[in-house]
Amino acid sequence: MGYKLAGANVLGANDIDPEMAWHYQQNLKPELYYLCPIKELLNQKLDDRLYNLDILDGSPPCSSFSMAGKRERDWSKEKKFREGQAKQVLSDLFFDYLDLVKELKPKVAIAENVKGMLIGNAKGYTKLVIKRFEEIGYRVQVFLINGKNCGVPQARQRVFFCAIRSDLYKKKLILQPKEPIITAGEALQDIVLNKEEQKYCAVSGKFTTLWKATLPGNNFEKAHVKLYGRPSWFTNVRMHSGKPASTLTATDHDHAHWSEPRIFCFRERKRLQSFPDDYVAKKETLGNYLVGMSVPPKMTEQVAKAVINQWLS
């Protein structure tokens, strides 16, 4: 979606998850779609137009490097996603993507991941990724950018690897988005929940109790310690209307409204993640999961515009 906002034509896509395939095809309508593990793309005849692309973007699942996940304990282990696909070693998928870059030889290769790739032991993994980019003939730069500077009403930091093929002589990419800050309150000011959404967004009594004891902009942990004597609920946040939202996750119960003890509906989460209002999902729970797992489109748009204007024009 971000590439379309930047004026690019999205030719094709690949994913292992049938649910994500349905949503991608329904909303973006790419000409080509490959529903399979990325490794299988290297063992089949691909459309000739996929070679020498302007941009190949691949963003491997990032839970192995997330600061909120198990990190090192998950490295090199086979994992399944909740939709029940084939097992994959998530920390290997970045290199599967780079094998595809080597095969298709796009002018530019881009990959997004979490800030955790730049922290602690994961820095060694990142160095291996950079080395592999160089081995297959690309000059790579690594950027840490924040969604709130990209026109996204959310403070969401993400790492972008931007690599250009070594035979293309271009200056270094400048990627410093400075869009006006949009607060969560501004993004949602015209949304009124319907009865179905009100039912979906209702929360438990304990959630309401903790919400009341938490100031906007803070998580529920201090309130839980005060009321129940032990730390817990630290991932639950009462949003602040005057600031960009905190990072949305795949779990829709992690974020509470600032003026009502409730969670956010799919329409609201789309706004906070800079998805278009007409983006459709099969059901509310799946839409909320998808939005939380995604790169905000307006964030990708900023990266795409920089690459198109500085490297491809």
Backbone hydrogen bonds in HBPLUS format (Angstrom, degrees):
<---DONOR---> <-ACCEPTOR-->    atom                        ^
c    i                          cat <-CA-CA->   ^        H-A-AA   ^      H-
h    n   atom  resd res      DA  || num        DHA   H-A  angle D-A-AA Bond
n    s   type  num  typ     dist DA aas  dist angle  dist       angle   num
A0005-LEU N   A0001-MET O   2.99 MM   4  6.28 153.0  2.07 147.4 154.9     1
A0006-ALA N   A0002-GLY O   3.10 MM   4  6.34 134.7  2.31 134.9 146.8     2
A0008-ALA N   A0003-TYR O   2.89 MM   5  5.32 159.2  1.93 156.6 149.6     3
A0007-GLY N   A0004-LYS O   3.01 MM   3  5.08 159.4  2.05 104.6 110.3     4
A0032-LEU N   A0011-LEU O   3.03 MM  21  6.26 153.7  2.10 150.1 155.3     5
A0013-ALA N   A0032-LEU O   3.13 MM  19  6.46 134.1  2.35 126.9 138.6     6
A0034-TYR N   A0013-ALA O   2.91 MM  21  6.32 157.5  1.96 150.8 158.2     7
A0015-ASP N   A0034-TYR O   3.26 MM  19  6.75 149.9  2.35 152.1 158.1     8
A0036-CYS N   A0015-ASP O   3.10 MM  21  6.03 127.7  2.39 126.3 135.6     9
A0021-ALA N   A0017-ASP O   2.96 MM   4  6.21 153.2  2.03 151.6 160.4    10
A0022-TRP N   A0018-PRO O   2.96 MM   4  6.21 154.0  2.03 145.1 150.7    11
A0023-HIS N   A0019-GLU O   3.16 MM   4  6.49 166.4  2.18 151.7 154.0    12
A0024-TYR N   A0020-MET O   2.83 MM   4  5.97 161.4  1.86 151.7 157.5    13
A0025-GLN N   A0021-ALA O   2.93 MM   4  6.03 170.1  1.94 152.2 155.2    14
A0026-GLN N   A0022-TRP O   2.88 MM   4  5.94 156.4  1.94 148.6 156.1    15
A0027-ASN N   A0023-HIS O   3.03 MM   4  6.04 158.0  2.08 146.0 150.6    16
A0028-LEU N   A0024-TYR O   2.82 MM   4  5.61 157.5  1.87 149.8 156.5    17
A0029-LYS N   A0025-GLN O   3.08 MM   4  4.56 138.6  2.26 109.4 120.0    18
A0040-GLU N   A0037-PRO O   2.95 MM   3  5.59 138.9  2.13 115.9 126.0    19
A0041-LEU N   A0038-ILE O   3.08 MM   3  5.49 148.7  2.18 108.8 117.7    20
A0042-LEU N   A0039-LYS O   3.11 MM   3  5.72 149.1  2.21 112.7 120.4    21
A0043-ASN N   A0040-GLU O   3.05 MM   3  5.20 156.8  2.10 105.1 112.5    22
A0050-LEU N   A0047-ASP O   2.98 MM   3  5.75 166.7  2.00 124.2 128.6    23
A0051-TYR N   A0048-ASP O   3.19 MM   3  5.80 166.9  2.20 116.1 120.2    24
A0052-ASN N   A0104-LEU O   2.92 MM  52  6.15 169.8  1.93 168.6 166.9    25
A0107-LYS N   A0053-LEU O   2.76 MM  54  6.17 166.3  1.78 168.0 168.4    26
A0108-VAL N   A0054-ASP O   2.97 MM  54  6.00 134.1  2.18 133.3 147.2    27
A0056-LEU N   A0108-VAL O   2.93 MM  52  6.39 151.4  2.01 154.4 163.4    28
A0110-ILE N   A0056-LEU O   2.96 MM  54  6.31 160.3  2.00 148.8 153.2    29
A0058-GLY N   A0110-ILE O   2.91 MM  52  6.39 158.9  1.95 163.2 167.7    30
A0065-PHE N   A0062-CYS O   2.94 MM   3  5.62 159.0  1.98 122.3 128.7    31
A0069-GLY N   A0066-SER O   3.09 MM   3  5.15 159.0  2.14 103.3 109.9    32
A0073-ARG N   A0070-LYS O   3.23 MM   3  5.57 151.0  2.32 138.0 129.5    33
A0074-ASP N   A0071-ARG O   2.80 MM   3  5.62 157.3  1.85 130.3 137.0    34
A0075-TRP N   A0072-GLU O   3.18 MM   3  5.18 148.9  2.28 100.6 109.6    35
A0077-LYS N   A0074-ASP O   3.17 MM   3  5.49 161.8  2.21 130.7 129.8    36
A0079-LYS N   A0088-GLN O   2.69 MM   9  5.44 160.2  1.73 145.0 148.9    37
A0088-GLN N   A0079-LYS O   2.98 MM   9  5.44 161.2  2.02 145.2 149.5    38
A0084-GLY N   A0081-PHE O   3.06 MM   3  5.77 167.5  2.07 121.8 125.7    39
A0092-ASP N   A0089-VAL O   2.90 MM   3  5.48 156.7  1.95 118.1 125.9    40
A0093-LEU N   A0090-LEU O   3.16 MM   3  5.36 147.7  2.27 104.9 113.8    41
A0095-PHE N   A0092-ASP O   2.96 MM   3  5.55 126.1  2.26 112.9 125.5    42
A0096-ASP N   A0092-ASP O   3.15 MM   4  6.53 142.7  2.29 144.5 155.4    43
A0097-TYR N   A0093-LEU O   2.95 MM   4  6.23 155.6  2.01 148.3 154.0    44
A0098-LEU N   A0094-PHE O   3.01 MM   4  6.37 150.5  2.10 139.9 148.2    45
A0099-ASP N   A0095-PHE O   2.94 MM   4  6.17 140.4  2.10 137.2 147.2    46
A0100-LEU N   A0096-ASP O   3.16 MM   4  6.52 144.5  2.29 140.4 149.5    47
A0100-LEU N   A0097-TYR O   2.99 MM   3  5.08 121.1  2.35  95.9 111.0    48
A0101-VAL N   A0097-TYR O   2.92 MM   4  6.36 150.1  2.01 147.1 156.3    49
A0102-LYS N   A0098-LEU O   2.97 MM   4  6.20 158.5  2.01 144.7 149.6    50
A0103-GLU N   A0099-ASP O   3.08 MM   4  6.34 146.2  2.20 137.7 146.5    51
A0104-LEU N   A0100-LEU O   2.84 MM   4  6.06 170.0  1.85 161.7 163.0    52
A0105-LYS N   A0101-VAL O   2.80 MM   4  5.46 149.1  1.89 148.2 155.1    53
A0165-ARG N   A0107-LYS O   2.91 MM  58  5.37 160.5  1.95 159.0 159.2    54
A0109-ALA N   A0163-ALA O   2.85 MM  54  5.14 158.4  1.90 145.1 152.5    55
A0163-ALA N   A0109-ALA O   2.86 MM  54  5.14 160.5  1.90 159.2 164.1    56
A0111-ALA N   A0161-PHE O   2.96 MM  50  5.07 149.3  2.05 139.7 147.6    57
A0161-PHE N   A0111-ALA O   2.72 MM  50  5.07 168.5  1.73 159.7 163.4    58
A0113-ASN N   A0159-VAL O   2.81 MM  46  5.14 147.5  1.92 147.7 153.9    59
A0159-VAL N   A0113-ASN O   2.81 MM  46  5.14 161.3  1.85 145.9 149.5    60
A0117-MET N   A0114-VAL O   3.13 MM   3  6.03 172.9  2.14 124.0 126.3    61
A0118-LEU N   A0115-LYS O   2.94 MM   3  5.83 169.5  1.96 128.8 132.3    62
A0119-ILE N   A0116-GLY O   3.21 MM   3  5.13 166.4  2.23 108.6 109.9    63
A0123-LYS N   A0120-GLY O   3.14 MM   3  5.96 164.8  2.16 121.4 125.6    64
A0124-GLY N   A0121-ASN O   3.11 MM   3  5.82 147.6  2.22 117.3 123.9    65
A0125-TYR N   A0122-ALA O   3.03 MM   3  5.06 119.2  2.41  97.1 112.0    66
A0126-THR N   A0122-ALA O   2.97 MM   4  6.34 156.4  2.03 152.4 159.2    67
A0127-LYS N   A0123-LYS O   3.00 MM   4  6.26 149.6  2.09 143.2 150.7    68
A0128-LEU N   A0124-GLY O   3.20 MM   4  6.50 145.0  2.32 138.5 147.2    69
A0128-LEU N   A0125-TYR O   3.05 MM   3  5.09 120.3  2.42  95.0 110.0    70
A0129-VAL N   A0125-TYR O   3.00 MM   4  6.41 147.6  2.11 147.0 156.4    71
A0130-ILE N   A0126-THR O   2.97 MM   4  6.29 162.0  2.00 153.0 156.9    72
A0131-LYS N   A0127-LYS O   2.92 MM   4  6.10 158.5  1.97 144.5 150.8    73
A0132-ARG N   A0128-LEU O   2.93 MM   4  6.11 153.3  2.00 143.1 150.1    74
A0133-PHE N   A0129-VAL O   2.96 MM   4  6.28 157.4  2.02 151.5 157.4    75
A0134-GLU N   A0130-ILE O   3.08 MM   4  6.39 160.2  2.12 149.4 154.2    76
A0135-GLU N   A0131-LYS O   2.91 MM   4  6.19 149.8  2.00 145.4 154.3    77
A0136-ILE N   A0132-ARG O   3.12 MM   4  6.35 147.7  2.23 151.1 157.4    78
A0138-TYR N   A0133-PHE O   3.00 MM   5  5.32 138.6  2.18 135.4 141.1    79
A0137-GLY N   A0134-GLU O   3.14 MM   3  5.17 161.6  2.18 104.9 109.2    80
A0166-SER N   A0137-GLY O   2.87 MM  29  5.44 169.8  1.88 142.1 140.8    81
A0139-ARG N   A0164-ILE O   2.89 MM  25  5.41 166.4  1.91 156.8 156.1    82
A0164-ILE N   A0139-ARG O   2.92 MM  25  5.41 153.0  2.00 149.6 150.5    83
A0141-GLN N   A0162-CYS O   2.88 MM  21  5.35 154.9  1.95 141.8 149.5    84
A0162-CYS N   A0141-GLN O   2.91 MM  21  5.35 168.5  1.92 160.8 164.2    85
A0143-PHE N   A0160-PHE O   2.89 MM  17  5.15 163.8  1.91 147.7 153.2    86
A0160-PHE N   A0143-PHE O   2.76 MM  17  5.15 159.5  1.80 151.4 158.6    87
A0145-ILE N   A0158-ARG O   3.03 MM  13  5.72 162.7  2.06 166.0 162.4    88
A0158-ARG N   A0145-ILE O   2.97 MM  13  5.72 160.6  2.01 164.1 170.2    89
A0149-ASN N   A0146-ASN O   3.01 MM   3  5.72 157.1  2.06 120.8 127.3    90
A0147-GLY N   A0156-ARG O   2.85 MM   9  4.98 159.4  1.89 127.7 134.4    91
A0150-CYS N   A0147-GLY O   2.86 MM   3  5.03 162.3  1.89 114.2 118.7    92
A0152-VAL N   A0147-GLY O   3.21 MM   5  5.24 150.0  2.30 154.9 148.1    93
A0179-GLU N   A0149-ASN O   2.87 MM  30  5.09 164.2  1.89 139.3 134.0    94
A0154-GLN N   A0152-VAL O   2.73 MM   2  5.36 142.3  1.87  97.6  90.6    95
A0245-ALA N   A0153-PRO O   3.00 MM  92  6.10 160.5  2.04 124.1 120.3    96
A0155-ALA N   A0245-ALA O   2.67 MM  90  5.98 163.7  1.70 177.6 172.8    97
A0168-LEU N   A0165-ARG O   2.96 MM   3  5.71 166.8  1.98 127.2 131.1    98
A0187-ALA N   A0183-THR O   3.06 MM   4  6.33 156.5  2.12 148.2 154.6    99
A0184-ALA N   A0243-LYS O   2.91 MM  59  6.04 168.9  1.92 131.3 129.0   100
A0188-LEU N   A0184-ALA O   3.13 MM   4  6.32 143.2  2.28 146.3 154.8   101
A0185-GLY N   A0241-SER O   2.98 MM  56  4.27 146.8  2.09 127.2 127.2   102
A0191-ILE N   A0188-LEU O   3.11 MM   3  5.53 169.4  2.12 121.3 124.7   103
A0198-GLN N   A0194-ASN O   2.88 MM   4  6.15 155.7  1.94 155.9 163.7   104
A0199-LYS N   A0195-LYS O   3.07 MM   4  6.28 151.9  2.16 143.6 150.2   105
A0200-TYR N   A0196-GLU O   3.06 MM   4  6.34 155.1  2.12 143.5 150.3   106
A0201-CYS N   A0197-GLU O   2.89 MM   4  6.05 152.4  1.97 150.7 157.8   107
A0263-ILE N   A0201-CYS O   3.16 MM  62  4.95 158.2  2.21 135.0 139.1   108
A0208-THR N   A0204-SER O   3.12 MM   4  6.44 158.5  2.17 146.9 152.3   109
A0209-THR N   A0205-GLY O   2.94 MM   4  6.19 155.4  2.00 147.3 154.2   110
A0210-LEU N   A0206-LYS O   2.96 MM   4  6.20 165.1  1.98 154.9 157.6   111
A0211-TRP N   A0207-PHE O   2.83 MM   4  5.99 154.4  1.90 148.2 156.5   112
A0212-LYS N   A0208-THR O   2.97 MM   4  6.16 160.3  2.01 150.6 154.3   113
A0213-ALA N   A0209-THR O   3.27 MM   4  6.50 138.3  2.46 136.6 147.3   114
A0213-ALA N   A0210-LEU O   3.13 MM   3  5.08 126.9  2.42  93.5 107.5   115
A0214-THR N   A0211-TRP O   3.14 MM   3  5.21 163.8  2.17 109.0 112.2   116
A0218-ASN N   A0215-LEU O   3.13 MM   3  5.83 148.1  2.24 148.0 148.9   117
A0217-GLY N   A0238-ARG O   2.59 MM  21  5.66 163.2  1.62 157.6 163.4   118
A0238-ARG N   A0218-ASN O   2.98 MM  20  5.84 170.6  1.99 164.8 161.7   119
A0220-PHE N   A0236-ASN O   2.89 MM  16  5.68 139.5  2.05 153.1 159.6   120
A0224-HIS N   A0220-PHE O   2.95 MM   4  6.17 151.5  2.03 154.4 163.4   121
A0224-HIS N   A0221-GLU O   3.04 MM   3  5.05 115.8  2.47  94.5 110.4   122
A0225-VAL N   A0221-GLU O   2.93 MM   4  6.27 155.7  1.99 155.4 161.9   123
A0226-LYS N   A0222-LYS O   2.95 MM   4  6.16 163.8  1.98 150.1 154.5   124
A0227-LEU N   A0223-ALA O   2.88 MM   4  5.99 157.8  1.93 148.3 154.2   125
A0228-TYR N   A0224-HIS O   2.72 MM   4  5.40 153.9  1.78 142.3 150.2   126
A0229-GLY N   A0225-VAL O   2.81 MM   4  4.46 135.3  2.01 119.2 124.7   127
A0236-ASN N   A0233-TRP O   3.21 MM   3  5.50 154.3  2.28 105.9 113.5   128
A0237-VAL N   A0254-ASP O   2.77 MM  17  6.25 152.8  1.84 158.6 165.1   129
A0256-ALA N   A0237-VAL O   2.75 MM  19  5.98 163.1  1.77 171.1 169.7   130
A0239-MET N   A0256-ALA O   3.00 MM  17  5.96 167.7  2.01 151.7 152.5   131
A0243-LYS N   A0240-HIS O   3.34 MM   3  5.64 168.3  2.35 114.6 115.4   132
A0254-ASP N   A0251-THR O   3.33 MM   3  5.93 165.0  2.35 120.5 121.4   133
A0257-HIS N   A0262-ARG O   2.89 MM   5  5.79 157.8  1.94 159.8 165.7   134
A0262-ARG N   A0260-GLU O   2.83 MM   2  5.65 122.3  2.16 115.3  98.3   135
A0268-GLU N   A0265-CYS O   3.10 MM   3  5.36 119.0  2.49 101.7 116.0   136
A0269-ARG N   A0265-CYS O   2.93 MM   4  6.24 162.3  1.96 156.7 162.4   137
A0270-LYS N   A0266-PHE O   2.88 MM   4  6.05 152.5  1.96 151.1 157.9   138
A0271-ARG N   A0267-ARG O   3.32 MM   4  6.56 155.4  2.38 137.9 143.4   139
A0272-LEU N   A0268-GLU O   2.98 MM   4  6.33 162.4  2.01 153.9 158.5   140
A0273-GLN N   A0269-ARG O   3.01 MM   4  6.08 131.3  2.25 139.2 150.9   141
A0273-GLN N   A0270-LYS O   3.24 MM   3  5.15 135.0  2.46  93.6 105.8   142
A0275-PHE N   A0270-LYS O   2.79 MM   5  4.80 154.0  1.86 150.7 148.6   143
A0274-SER N   A0271-ARG O   3.08 MM   3  4.96 161.4  2.12 103.4 109.0   144
A0279-TYR N   A0276-PRO O   3.13 MM   3  5.59 163.4  2.16 120.5 121.1   145
A0287-GLY N   A0283-LYS O   2.94 MM   4  6.13 159.2  1.99 157.8 164.6   146
A0288-ASN N   A0284-GLU O   2.93 MM   4  6.15 159.3  1.97 153.8 158.8   147
A0289-TYR N   A0285-THR O   3.06 MM   4  6.26 154.5  2.13 143.9 150.7   148
A0290-LEU N   A0286-LEU O   2.90 MM   4  6.07 166.3  1.92 150.4 154.3   149
A0291-VAL N   A0287-GLY O   2.96 MM   4  6.11 165.6  1.98 151.3 154.9   150
A0292-GLY N   A0288-ASN O   3.08 MM   4  6.17 161.9  2.12 142.7 147.8   151
A0293-MET N   A0289-TYR O   3.06 MM   4  6.27 140.3  2.22 146.9 157.4   152
A0294-SER N   A0291-VAL O   3.21 MM   3  5.26 155.5  2.27 103.2 110.6   153
A0299-MET N   A0296-PRO O   2.88 MM   3  5.25 136.2  2.07 111.7 124.7   154
A0300-THR N   A0296-PRO O   3.16 MM   4  6.60 157.7  2.22 157.1 163.2   155
A0301-GLU N   A0297-PRO O   2.83 MM   4  6.07 151.6  1.91 149.2 158.5   156
A0302-GLN N   A0298-LYS O   3.33 MM   4  6.46 149.0  2.43 131.5 136.7   157
A0303-VAL N   A0299-MET O   3.32 MM   4  6.74 157.8  2.38 147.4 152.8   158
A0304-ALA N   A0300-THR O   2.79 MM   4  6.00 169.9  1.80 161.0 164.0   159
A0305-LYS N   A0301-GLU O   2.85 MM   4  5.98 162.4  1.88 151.1 155.7   160
A0306-ALA N   A0302-GLN O   3.15 MM   4  6.29 159.2  2.19 142.3 147.5   161
A0307-VAL N   A0303-VAL O   3.04 MM   4  6.32 162.9  2.07 153.9 158.3   162
A0308-ILE N   A0304-ALA O   2.84 MM   4  6.00 167.3  1.85 156.4 160.3   163
A0309-ASN N   A0305-LYS O   2.88 MM   4  5.88 168.4  1.89 149.8 153.7   164
A0310-GLN N   A0306-ALA O   2.92 MM   4  5.81 156.2  1.98 143.4 150.5   165
A0311-TRP N   A0307-VAL O   2.83 MM   4  5.23 150.9  1.92 134.2 143.3   166
A0312-LEU N   A0307-VAL O   3.20 MM   5  6.56 134.8  2.41 147.0 155.5   167
A0312-LEU N   A0308-ILE O   3.26 MM   4  4.72 135.6  2.47 106.1 117.8   168
A0313-SER N   A0308-ILE O   2.81 MM   5  5.83 120.0  2.18 158.9 171.3   169
